[in-house]
Structures are given as structure tokens and as C-alpha cells.
Amino acid sequence: LKYLLFLVDPTKLYREALSIHHLPLALSIARRSQMDPKDYTPFLERLHVMGAAKRAFSIECYLNRPAQALPHLIAAADDDLPKVIDFIREHRLFALG
């Protein structure tokens, strides 16, 4: 990881670790890089206590990938249909919704 951080932008590596939903790897990358702990610690702690579907939804939203976030929102929303509909409207995901 030390050499990989030397070759690749640490922010990109951190985002890739998040994209595969591997929180320990994301934390390890953030700690070994020059990232400010105030930037990543609260977010990773919030993700750690969430359920799987809500965690996946939050990660996809953080990475600005609403199309990939929608299925996770549907799984996490239970019976909160208005929240799902608002998300579809906000991100204009009508065909996918």
C-alpha cells in the first residue's frame, strides 16, 4: 500500500476502496496518505454503524453515482416510498426508477 500510494493519487485510491465498499481498506489508505482525519473519520464512523443497504446507498451518493445508489435506497427505504420517489425526481432517474 505504501508504494501504491506513491504511484497513485491517494484520493483516487480512497474513492476506489469506497466504491468496492471495503471500509477497512479505505481507512487504511486514508491513514497512510496525507488526508486530514477530520475529513474521513466521521464519515467512515457513520458508515460503520449503518446497515448494509443504507451504507451502500451512502457510499454511492458520496461518490456521486445516483444510478447505482437507487437500488440500495429501495432496499434500505422499507416502506418509505416518498423518499424513493423524491430521489428519483431529484436525480432524474425516471427510466431506472
N, C-alpha and C positions, 0 to 999 in steps of 0.2 A: 504493500500500500504506500509505503514511503516513496518508492521510485515512481509509482504510478502518479502520485500527487505532483511529482517533479515534472512529469511529461504532459499531464492533462490538467486543464483548469479545474481547481478544487470545487468551484460552484457547480460546474457541469457534472462532475463525479457525484457530488452530493445529490443533485437532482435525479441522476440516473439511479442511485441507490434508493431514493424515494419512489421512483417510478416502478421499481420491482417490489415495492412495499417491504423492504428489508431495513427495518428501523435500527438494528444494531450496527449494520454496515454504514448507514447514513450518519449515525452518531460517531462512529469511529473515524470516518472521513472528516467530519466537521471538527473533531478534536485535534486531529493531526494536521489540519490545514490552519491557516491564519484567520479562520472565521471567528467572529465575535460570539462568545457563548450567549450573550443576550439575544442574539438573532435566532439561534436554533434551539436552545434548551427549552424554552416554554412551549414551542410548537411540538417538539418531539415528546415532551412530557404529556401534553394534551392527547396526542395520538396514541400514546402507550395505554391510556386508560379507556379508550373508546372500544366499542365493539368492532368486529372485522369489517362489516359493510360501511359503517359510518367512518371508520379510519380510511378505507379505500376511497370513499367519496371525498373526504377532506384532502387527501393527498392529491387526487386528480384535480380538485379545484385549485389547490395551491400551485400545481404545475400548469394551470390554465388550460385544462383539457376537459371542457364541459361534456363533450360527446361520450367520453369514456367514464365520466362521473355519473351520468344519468342512470345507468343500470344499478350502480351502487346506492344511489339515492332512493331508487324504487325499492331496493331490498331493505334499506335502513328505515324508510319512512313509515313502515307498517300501514296504518290507515290514515296517514296524513296526506291525502290526495291533493288538497290545495297547495301544499308546499311543492309537490312534484309538478303540478301544473304551472305554478309561478316560475319554477326553474326552467321549464320547457319554454315558456314565453320569453323569459329574460334572455335566454341564450339562443333563441330561435331554432329549437331542435324539434320542429313540428313533425317531420317525417320519422325521425327516430323515436319520438315520444309516442 
